[in-house]
Amino acid sequence: MMFPQDPITAVTHPDPYAYYADLVARKPLYYDDKLRLWVASSASAVTSTLTNGLCRVRPATEPVPKSLLGSPAAEIFRHLVRMNDGEWHCPFKQAVSAALASIDAAQATQQSVKWARFLLEESGAWATRLSRFAFHLPVYVVGSLLGVPEDGLHQTALWMSDFARCLAPASNSDQPDQLERGKTAAGHLLQMFRDLPGNEDGLLNTLAREAKRSGREETDTIVANGIGFLSQSYEATAGLIGNTLLALASRPEVRDQVAADPDLLRSVIQEVLRYDSPVQNTRRFLAEEGFVAGEKMKAGNAILVILAAANRDPSANPNPERFDVFRTERRIFTFGVGVHACPGEALATAIAKAGVERLIASGIALERLAETMTYRASANARIPIFEER
């Protein structure tokens, strides 16, 4: 199989991992003249980039994507803690992390099981239902935890589909109206979250309490980051569910192990996060001239950080090409490293586990999945889409 053309097309390539291994071995950090950005692939280069104080999550000259300006989508984006650096990031990031850590594991599992059962009862062709299930389940679970009423979850999932895709319009050239649909959806999401009834035990209220402690109790910031919980889990968890199903489909011996010990599924999901990451890359931007991982870079330079390649770096995970459920000292870069590391790993794993368990119990023909899938167009997320044949 031919290598991908570049690190961007690698995201949805049938098998980008030999290409990533080649980058790690020969060009762990290099400047790509075609893409006009730096590319970090090794565990060392990825870690150095994500922990370097010169690196920012957005270009200094464009804190909000120009395509979103003047829209409700921009109002959400500008308040997202994951899209900000500076003096208020660390305390508010602590508030976000504390809110997510407050979620009771049993409650998260209960909600995940409940909505997995509900969504599998929907009608339609099995492949269509499977793809919809993977995207809607995290919205139903996280939405419920945030306090979205049950009768509003379906519409919330539809709005989230448009909003999430408008954040990366370059990935949707086949849908020229996607950007405008996403802006409209953002407006609906903002209005819905502002109108949510108070729920003392809800995740949004917990975030508000933690934000008050951090000194950032503005309603717009809290609402935006509540929506951010949904948008971050939407594509990443859908990819994790789909990639776990594909891992099981191609490994009957692992399916047998999980059948004998259902608790082993959690370890399978952890290995999928390393082996076939749903989030393949992220980006950083130089705030000023300086050195990153030993290379001198200019202010404004962009760095493509290939998390999926770092997961496969043998210096971080020996024998990285082997899918090893019992791998010890597994290092996972999928959720990032440093101050912007995503704190949602436990919740994403709980949702994916409940979803995959329910799909297996439904009798889904796992061996058919690899024959009926493509990858959703994306510049950074690896999400299987299952189709009828």
Secondary structure by P-SEA (a helix, b strand, c coil): cccccccccccccccaaaaaaaaaacccccccccccbbbbccaaaaaaaaaccccccccccccccccccccaaaaaaaaccccccccaaaaaaaaaaaaaaaccaaaaaaaaaaaaaaaaaccccaaaaaaaaaaaaaaaaaaaaacccccaaaaaaaaaaaaaaaacccccccccaaaaaaaaaaaaaaaaaaacccccccaaaaaaaaaaaaccccaaaaaaaaaaaaaaaaaaaaaaaaaaaaaaaacaaaaaaaaacccaaaaaaaaaaaacccccccbbbbccccccccccccccccccccaaaaaacccccccccccccccccccccccccccccccaaaaaaaaaaaaaaaaaaacccccccccccccccccccbbbbbbcc
